[in-house]
Amino acid sequence: MSVQVRTQVSLKPYNSFAVDVLASHFAEAQDDQQVRQALSYARAQQLPLLLLGGGSNMLLTADVGALVLRMASRGIRVLEDDGERVVIEAEAGEAWHPFVQWTLAHGFAGLENLSLIPGTVGAAPVQNIGAYGVELKDVFAGLTALDRDSGELREFSLHDCAFAYRDSLFKRESGRWIILRVRFALSRLATLQLGYGPVQQYLQTHAIEAPTASDVGAAICAIRSEKLPDPAVLGNAGSFFKNPVVSAELAQRLRVEHADLVAYPQPDGQVKLAAGWLIERAGWKGYREGDAGVHRLQALVLVNYGKATGAQLLALAQRIQADIARRFMVELEIEPNVL
């Protein structure tokens, strides 16, 4: 067996919250064969299997009695290129932001608004990651996944994945599918998404009148760096709560009480509220209790100042949820997976 299994391994280096918990068993898979070997090992040892990508979308609240399998496969390939449309395939273990930078360096547009999002390529479809007007589903061209139940490979189309806001089939059927590689439909002719004010402001400030995809990527990196802490410096998982979607009636009642309510009408008549605005208005921005806190610049981000446990961070999140429900009659949903 080529895959190496270690025991009693700290997961602190492998989760962006830098929570220090132990995995009873830990392995890294460099290719499909090692993924299958890890599955066989887990079955033989009667161990649960926990998949790990970049560890940027999870909160670990206790030691993990399982085989934690970190997807570490690498590789980027151009599958199709007709001079305009380009289909790129990337292995699940590729780090997301360097992959985005690779596409921009080669003149391929489409992923620039998703710059600087932590995590890996394989984890991106699970959450249907999105930012600044673009979601992964908008550039999705297919993926290959291993069915843990049958051991068979399956190809997924856009329709098969059932993507929704920060959701997908893979999230709803957690534990069944292991995403091995993902394909993206990009373009050499940039159709840029510039609808967000901060992006337009950056381009104007830098006197960029005819922006390229790389210009937009640079703008997104600058905006995110200004608002969001670097997980390598301050433990966090990015946005901790989803933006809630509420009825138009509730949104209108809130707007009467709060004229500056940040709200976005949806095609189905509902209204998406900015979770960060709700949390900041409730006074949680910059709050700290021990080493668990809310970031001083972005109320949507919970942070670990050093030695916070996952349980302490979760308790803080639950207090925020209860307060927002009491103040605004809005239920906030946690975005990372809580384990």
N, C-alpha and C positions, 0 to 999 in steps of 0.2 A: 504494500500500500504506500503510495507516494505522498499522500496527505499526512501531515504531522499533527498529532493531537497532543496538546499540553494540558495539564491540570492545574487548578487553583491559580488562574490568571487574572490579574487586575484589569478591569475594563476601563479604567480612568483614561488611558491614552486613546481609547476607541469610541468615546462618546463626547459630543461637543459641550455638554454640560460639565464635563470633567468630574463626574460623580464616581467616587471610588468604591466599586462593588466587585466581588469576585465571581468569575465564571468557573463552575466546577470543571468544565472541559472547554477547550478553545482550539480552533483550527482556522487556517486560511486556505481558500481554494483558488488556485491559479488558472484552472481550466475546467471544462465540463466533467472530465474524468474524476478530478478531485472532488467536485461537488457530489458525484455519485458515490465515491468512496466514503465521504463524510456521512452521507445518508445511510449507507450500509453500516458504518460504525455506530451511529446513533441507534439504529434498530437493534443491532447485536447487543449493545450495552443497555438497551431499554431507556434511552435518554430522549427527552424532548429536544427539538432542534430550533434554535433561534438564529435567524438570519441577521447579519449586520453589514451595512454598507459603510457610509461615512459616519454613522452614529449621530447624525445631526437632526434626526426627527424622532428622538426617543428620550424618555425620562426613566432612568433606572432607579427603582425605589428599594431594592433589596438585592442580595446576592442571587445569582442565576444558577439554579440547579439544572443545567442543560448543556448540550454541545452548542456553543456559540460559534457559528460559521461566518467568518468574514469573507465577503466576496472580494477577491483581489485580482481578478482577471484584467488583462490590459489588451488594447488593440483598437485602432480606428481605421475604417476602410471606406473608400468611395465605391459604392455599388453601381450607381447610375450617374451619368453626366451627359446631358444633351446640349450643353452650352448655356442653358438657362436654369433648368431644374436639376438639382443634385440630391441624390439619396445617400446618406451617410449612415454607416452602422458602427456602433461603439459597444465594446464589452462592458458588462455590468460594473466591473470594478474601477472603471475610469472615473477619476475625480471630476465632478460636474463642471466647476468653473474653468479649469485648464482645458477641458473638452470644448467649452464654448469659445474660449480664446483661440483654440486651434481652428475652429470653423471660421472665425472672423479673420484670422491671419491668412486663410486660404481664399478669402473673398466670398464666403458663403453667408448669406443673410438669413435671419429667422430666429436665432437664439439670443440676439444681443440684449433684449429686454430681460432675459433670465440670467444675466451676468451676476457673478459673485454670490449666487445661492450655494450654500454649503451642501455637502452630500455627494452621492455617486450617481452615475448614469442609471444603474439598475434600480435605484430607489426612487428616481424621479417620477416614473409613471404611477407608482403606488399612490403617491400623494397628488398626482396631477399638478405638479408644482406650477406656480404662476407668479407674475409680478408685472406691474406697470403695463397692464392691458393685454398681456400675452400669457397663455397657459400652454403647458406641454402639448396638450391635445391639438393645438393649432398647427403644430409642425410635425405631428406624429405620423410615421409611415409604417409602423409595425414593430413587433418584438417577438423574440423566441423565449419561451419559458419551459421549465421542467415541471411536470405534474408529479408532486411528491406521492400522490396516491397510487398512480399507475406506473411511474417511472418513464413515461413517454414525453417526448418533446412536442410542443404545440406552438403553432404560429398564430399570433393575435393580430387582428385588424383593428382599426379605430373603433368600429362598432362593437367588436368583441370586448373591448376594455371597459365599456360603460363608464366613461369618464364623466365626472361631475365636479363641482367646486371642491377642491382639495380631497377628492375621493375617486375611487376606481373599483373595478371588480377585484383587483389584487388586495385592496384594503379590506373590502367586505368579505373576501374569502381568505383572510389572513391565515398563513400556515400551510396553504395548499400549493401555491405557485412559487417557483424560484426563477426570477427573471435572469436570463443569461446574457442577452444583448438586445439593444434597442436601435431602431432605425428612424431616421429623421429626414423629412422632405424640406430641403432648403433651396435657396435661389441665389443666382448671381446678380439678379436684378432686384435691388432692395425695395420692398414695400414696407416702409418703416412705420412703426406705431409710436406716434409722438403726442398722444392725447393727454398725457399727464403734465400738469403745470411745472413741476420741478425739472422735468426733462427739457421742456421748452425754455425754461429760465436758464438752465446750464448752457444750452446751445447759443442763446442770445448773449449771455455773459462772455462766452468765448468767441463771439462773432463768427459762428459757424452757420452760414446761410444755406448751404447745400449739404446737409449731413449725410455721412455714409453709415453703414451698419456699425463699423468700428467706432465712429463718433458717438453713436447712441450707446454702445457698450461702455465706452469710457464715461459717459454721462451717468449711466446706471451705477457703475462702480463708485463714482464720486459721491452720488446721492446716498447709496447704501452705506458707504464707509463713514459718512457724516452722521447718519442716523442710527446705524446698528453697530454694536460692539463686535470686535474680532474674537471669535471663539478661542483662538490661540492665546489671547490675552485675558479674556473674561468669559468664563463658561456660560454658554447660552445655546438655545436651539432656534434662534430667530424668533419669528412671530409665534407666540405661545397660544394665542386664541384665534379662532376663525372669526372673520367679520360676520356678525349675525344677520340673517335675513328675516325681516318681520313684516307684518301686514301694513298696508298703506295707512290704515286707521291708527295703529299704534305709532307709526312714524309721525303722523300729523299731530297726535296728542303730545308727543315728545317735542316736536318743533314749536308748539305753542309755548311750552315751558322753557325751551332752549333754542333760541333763534339761530344760533350758530351750529346746530346739529349737523354733523357730516353724514350725509345720506345720499345713496345712489339708487334711483328708480330702476327696477328690473323689468325685463320684457313681459313677465307673467303678472305684473301689477304689484308685486311685493317690492320692498325697499331694503337694500343692503346698507347696514350701518357700519361705521368705522369703530371697531372694537377698541382701538387705541384711544379714540376720542372719549368714549364712554369711561374707560379706565382712568384717563387723565382727569376728566371732569369730576370723577368720584374721589380724586385726591391721592391716588395710589402711585403716581409717577414719582420715581426717586425713593420710594419707601424701602426700608431695609430692616430686616429682623435677623440678627446674627449675620450669617454669610449668605442668606437667601434674600433676594430683593427684586425690585422692579427698576429697570434701567432709568437713569436720570434724564436721558434724552428721548427715549422711546418707551411709552407706557405699555406697548404691546409685547415687550421683551422681558422675560424673567431671567435673572442672572445669578450665577454662583460666584460669590466674591472670594471663594477659596475652599472652604471645607463644608459647605452646605451638603446635606444628604438629599437624595431624591425625595424622601418622605417629607422633609422640611419644605422643599420647593413645591411639592404637590399640595401640602397643607396651605401654603400661601396662595396658590392658585385657586384652591377651593374657597378660601376666604374672599378673594376678589370676585369669584363667581356669585357667591351669596350676596355680596354687597351690590353688585350690578343688578342682580335680579330684584333686590329690594328697592333700589333707587329708581330703576328704569323699566322694570317688568320685562327685562330682556335676559334670555338665557345664553350665556357664553359657553361655547364648546371648545375644549382643549384640542389644539392641533397636533402636537406630537403624540406618539404612541406611549402610553404609560405602562411600564412593566413592573 
